[in-house]
Amino acid sequence: MKIAIITNINKDAGLLTAVRAAALLDGRAELYMPKDCILPKDFNISYVTYDELWKAADAALVIGGDGTLLRVAARCARNLIPALGINLGKVGFLTEVEPDDMADAVARLLSGDYSIEKRMLLKITVNGESMSYHALNDVVIAKTEGTRLISLDLFTDGEPVNHYVGDGLIIATPTGSTGYSISAGGPVVDPRMNLYISTPICAHMLSVRSAILPAEKSLTLRLGRDYEENSAIISTDGERQRFISPEDEIVITKSNYEFELIRIGTSSFYSTLISKLS
């Protein structure tokens, strides 16, 4: 088995968890790590570029928090690489394995004793550009610094859904329903479903609530012209991508790629939800 070890150096102090993972896997799997993260101990690891890493691996062991896994989810999905998360963060909806349980998780990974949970991704394009973004959690259109309010028009397959005025709008996947969307008042959705969640950010309107929309349709977003300085920025999975103006058109569809999350434990999404958010 060919395994990529990816660690968040800001959370994995001294790379201790990555060293432990490598020790558990050394001699039992073919190991790859990115060139910019060389372990302080000598293991039989191939240090390669990220492009080479994605081409080589059969699976990824991702060490960090949910944000760490989000940063690599799209690349894993595009290269059909399932990922197992080791939780060094605070929440751990995606990174289900705690460091103390890593030895058992690695043994089960190597023996094939695990399940795969497929998660929907969003595909985001701006003005039909050839370059697109993919997101596991959400895409956020938010006002820029210094802007008081922005307005947004949302359409599904060309049909008007709503006109929003506020700080912005979150379009989340079911996986992302427990992220930024829930903090903005959005609903919790089973992550195995396929749908969009549209949640306004600090809406300057009494009647606006989150909306659930079918993933079989495409969403179109345009900035309105209600305000003179109506500029915004697009972020995908927490990463800023580009500025937009009222002349731009954002189209969101269900991605052709699916993220494959390796599940080792038997706890359900709902039991995890109760333990993490109660």
C-alpha positions as CSV (number, residue, x, y, z in Angstrom):
1,M,0.0,0.0,0.0
2,K,1.3,3.5,-0.9
3,I,0.5,6.0,1.8
4,A,1.0,9.8,1.8
5,I,1.6,11.3,5.3
6,I,0.5,15.0,5.4
7,T,0.9,16.9,8.6
8,N,0.1,20.4,9.8
9,I,3.4,21.7,11.1
10,N,1.6,24.4,13.1
11,K,-0.4,21.8,15.1
12,D,2.1,18.8,15.0
13,A,4.7,20.3,17.4
14,G,8.1,19.0,16.5
15,L,6.4,16.7,14.0
16,L,6.0,14.2,16.8
17,T,2.7,12.7,15.6
18,A,4.1,12.4,12.0
19,V,7.2,10.6,13.4
20,R,5.0,8.3,15.3
21,A,2.8,7.6,12.2
22,A,5.9,6.9,10.1
23,A,7.2,4.5,12.7
24,L,3.9,2.6,12.7
25,L,3.9,2.4,8.9
26,D,7.6,2.0,8.1
27,G,8.3,-1.3,6.5
28,R,4.6,-2.0,6.2
29,A,3.7,0.4,3.5
30,E,5.4,2.6,0.8
31,L,5.6,6.0,2.4
32,Y,5.5,9.5,0.7
33,M,5.8,12.9,2.2
34,P,6.1,16.4,0.7
35,K,9.6,17.8,0.3
36,D,8.9,20.7,2.6
37,C,8.2,18.5,5.6
38,I,11.2,16.2,6.3
39,L,11.1,14.2,9.5
40,P,13.9,14.5,12.1
41,K,14.3,10.7,12.2
42,D,15.4,8.4,9.4
43,F,12.6,6.4,7.9
44,N,12.2,4.7,4.5
45,I,10.2,7.7,3.1
46,S,10.2,9.2,-0.4
47,Y,10.1,13.0,-0.1
48,V,8.5,14.3,-3.3
49,T,6.7,17.3,-4.7
50,Y,3.0,17.6,-4.0
51,D,2.2,16.7,-7.7
52,E,4.2,13.5,-7.4
53,L,2.7,12.7,-4.0
54,W,-0.9,12.9,-5.3
55,K,0.0,10.6,-8.3
56,A,1.8,8.0,-6.1
57,A,-0.5,7.5,-3.1
58,D,-3.2,5.0,-2.6
59,A,-4.4,6.7,0.6
60,A,-3.5,9.7,2.7
61,L,-3.0,10.0,6.4
62,V,-3.7,13.6,7.3
63,I,-2.5,14.9,10.6
64,G,-4.1,18.1,12.0
65,G,-7.5,19.5,12.5
66,D,-10.5,19.5,10.2
67,G,-9.1,22.6,8.5
68,T,-6.0,20.6,7.6
69,L,-8.1,17.9,5.9
70,L,-10.2,20.5,4.2
71,R,-7.0,22.0,2.6
72,V,-6.2,18.7,0.9
73,A,-9.7,17.3,0.3
74,A,-10.2,18.6,-3.2
75,R,-6.8,17.3,-4.3
76,C,-7.5,13.9,-2.8
77,A,-10.9,13.8,-4.5
78,R,-9.5,14.7,-7.9
79,N,-6.9,12.0,-7.6
80,L,-9.3,9.3,-6.1
81,I,-7.2,9.2,-2.9
82,P,-9.2,8.3,0.3
83,A,-8.0,10.1,3.4
84,L,-7.9,9.2,7.1
85,G,-7.7,12.1,9.5
86,I,-5.7,12.2,12.8
87,N,-7.2,14.8,15.0
88,L,-4.9,17.4,16.5
89,G,-7.6,20.1,16.4
90,K,-10.5,21.1,18.6
91,V,-13.6,19.7,16.8
92,G,-12.8,16.7,14.7
93,F,-15.9,16.0,12.6
94,L,-13.6,14.9,9.7
95,T,-10.5,13.9,11.6
96,E,-12.1,11.2,13.7
97,V,-9.0,9.4,15.0
98,E,-7.4,10.7,18.2
99,P,-3.6,10.4,18.5
100,D,-3.9,7.8,21.3
101,D,-5.9,5.6,18.9
102,M,-3.5,6.0,15.9
103,A,-1.8,2.6,16.3
104,D,-5.1,0.7,16.0
105,A,-6.3,2.9,13.2
106,V,-3.1,2.3,11.2
107,A,-3.4,-1.4,11.7
108,R,-7.0,-1.4,10.4
109,L,-6.0,0.8,7.5
110,L,-3.3,-1.6,6.4
111,S,-5.6,-4.7,6.8
112,G,-8.5,-3.0,4.9
113,D,-10.7,-3.0,8.0
114,Y,-12.4,0.3,7.4
115,S,-15.3,1.8,5.5
116,I,-15.4,4.7,3.0
117,E,-17.9,7.5,3.4
118,K,-18.3,9.6,0.2
119,R,-18.9,13.3,0.6
120,M,-20.2,15.8,-2.0
121,L,-18.0,18.6,-3.2
122,L,-19.0,22.0,-4.7
123,K,-17.6,23.2,-8.0
124,I,-17.4,27.0,-8.3
125,T,-16.7,28.9,-11.5
126,V,-16.6,32.7,-12.1
127,N,-17.7,34.1,-15.4
128,G,-17.3,30.7,-17.1
129,E,-13.5,30.7,-16.5
130,S,-11.6,27.6,-17.4
131,M,-10.2,27.7,-13.8
132,S,-12.6,26.5,-11.2
133,Y,-12.5,25.8,-7.5
134,H,-13.7,22.7,-5.6
135,A,-14.9,22.8,-2.0
136,L,-15.8,20.2,0.5
137,N,-17.3,22.5,3.2
138,D,-18.5,25.7,1.6
139,V,-18.1,28.7,-0.6
140,V,-18.5,32.1,1.1
141,I,-19.2,35.4,-0.7
142,A,-18.5,38.1,1.9
143,K,-18.2,41.9,2.0
144,T,-14.7,43.3,1.7
145,E,-13.1,45.3,4.5
146,G,-14.5,48.8,4.8
147,T,-17.8,47.9,3.0
148,R,-20.9,48.4,5.2
149,L,-23.3,46.0,3.4
150,I,-23.6,44.0,0.2
151,S,-26.6,42.6,-1.7
152,L,-26.7,39.3,-3.5
153,D,-29.2,37.7,-5.8
154,L,-29.4,33.9,-5.8
155,F,-30.9,31.8,-8.6
156,T,-31.4,28.1,-9.1
157,D,-31.5,27.0,-12.7
158,G,-32.2,30.6,-13.6
159,E,-35.2,30.9,-11.2
160,P,-34.9,33.6,-8.5
161,V,-34.5,32.2,-5.0
162,N,-33.9,35.3,-2.9
163,H,-32.3,38.8,-2.7
164,Y,-30.0,39.1,0.3
165,V,-28.7,42.2,2.1
166,G,-26.1,41.8,4.8
167,D,-22.5,40.8,5.3
168,G,-22.6,37.9,2.7
169,L,-23.8,34.4,2.0
170,I,-22.6,30.9,2.7
171,I,-23.4,28.1,0.3
172,A,-22.5,24.9,2.2
173,T,-22.5,21.2,1.5
174,P,-23.9,18.8,4.1
175,T,-20.4,18.3,5.3
176,G,-20.1,22.0,5.8
177,S,-23.4,22.3,7.6
178,T,-21.4,21.9,10.9
179,G,-18.9,24.6,10.0
180,Y,-19.4,28.3,9.3
181,S,-23.0,27.7,8.2
182,I,-24.1,26.5,11.6
183,S,-22.5,29.5,13.4
184,A,-24.6,31.7,11.1
185,G,-27.8,29.9,12.0
186,G,-27.9,27.3,9.3
187,P,-29.3,23.7,9.8
188,V,-27.4,20.6,10.6
189,V,-27.6,18.1,7.7
190,D,-26.5,14.5,7.5
191,P,-23.1,14.6,5.6
192,R,-24.0,11.7,3.3
193,M,-26.8,13.7,1.6
194,N,-26.5,15.7,-1.6
195,L,-27.9,19.2,-1.4
196,Y,-26.9,22.9,-1.0
197,I,-27.5,25.0,2.2
198,S,-27.8,28.7,1.6
199,T,-27.2,30.7,4.8
200,P,-27.0,34.5,4.9
201,I,-24.4,36.1,7.1
202,C,-25.8,38.8,9.4
203,A,-28.7,39.5,7.1
204,H,-30.1,43.0,7.4
205,M,-33.6,41.6,6.9
206,L,-36.1,40.1,9.3
207,S,-37.6,37.5,7.0
208,V,-34.5,35.8,5.6
209,R,-33.6,32.2,6.8
210,S,-31.4,29.4,5.5
211,A,-32.7,27.5,2.5
212,I,-32.1,23.9,1.4
213,L,-31.7,23.5,-2.4
214,P,-31.4,20.4,-4.6
215,A,-27.8,19.5,-5.7
216,E,-29.2,18.4,-9.1
217,K,-29.7,22.1,-10.0
218,S,-27.1,24.8,-10.5
219,L,-26.9,27.9,-8.4
220,T,-26.0,31.3,-9.8
221,L,-25.0,34.3,-7.6
222,R,-24.6,37.9,-8.6
223,L,-23.8,41.0,-6.5
224,G,-26.6,43.5,-6.6
225,R,-26.2,47.2,-7.2
226,D,-28.0,48.4,-4.0
227,Y,-24.8,50.0,-2.6
228,E,-22.2,52.1,-4.2
229,E,-19.3,50.0,-2.9
230,N,-20.8,46.6,-3.5
231,S,-17.6,44.5,-3.8
232,A,-17.0,41.1,-2.2
233,I,-14.5,38.3,-1.9
234,I,-15.0,34.6,-2.6
235,S,-13.5,32.0,-0.2
236,T,-13.7,28.2,-0.6
237,D,-13.2,26.1,2.5
238,G,-11.8,29.1,4.3
239,E,-9.2,30.0,1.6
240,R,-9.6,33.4,-0.1
241,Q,-9.7,33.0,-3.9
242,R,-10.6,36.3,-5.6
243,F,-12.5,39.6,-5.5
244,I,-15.8,40.0,-7.4
245,S,-17.9,42.9,-8.6
246,P,-21.5,43.3,-9.8
247,E,-20.3,42.4,-13.3
248,D,-19.3,38.9,-12.2
249,E,-21.4,35.8,-12.2
250,I,-20.7,32.9,-9.9
251,V,-22.0,29.5,-10.8
252,I,-22.1,26.6,-8.2
253,T,-22.7,23.0,-9.2
254,K,-22.3,19.6,-7.6
255,S,-18.7,18.5,-8.4
256,N,-18.1,15.4,-10.5
257,Y,-15.6,14.5,-7.8
258,E,-16.4,13.0,-4.4
259,F,-14.2,13.1,-1.4
260,E,-13.6,9.6,0.1
261,L,-13.3,9.8,3.9
262,I,-11.9,6.7,5.6
263,R,-14.0,5.8,8.6
264,I,-12.4,3.5,11.3
265,G,-14.7,3.9,14.2
266,T,-18.3,2.9,14.6
267,S,-19.7,6.1,16.1
268,S,-22.4,7.7,14.0
269,F,-22.5,11.3,12.8
270,Y,-25.2,12.1,15.2
271,S,-23.4,10.8,18.3
272,T,-20.3,12.8,17.2
273,L,-22.5,15.8,16.7
274,I,-23.9,15.5,20.3
275,S,-20.4,15.0,21.8
276,K,-18.7,17.8,19.9
277,L,-21.4,20.5,20.0
278,S,-23.3,19.9,23.2
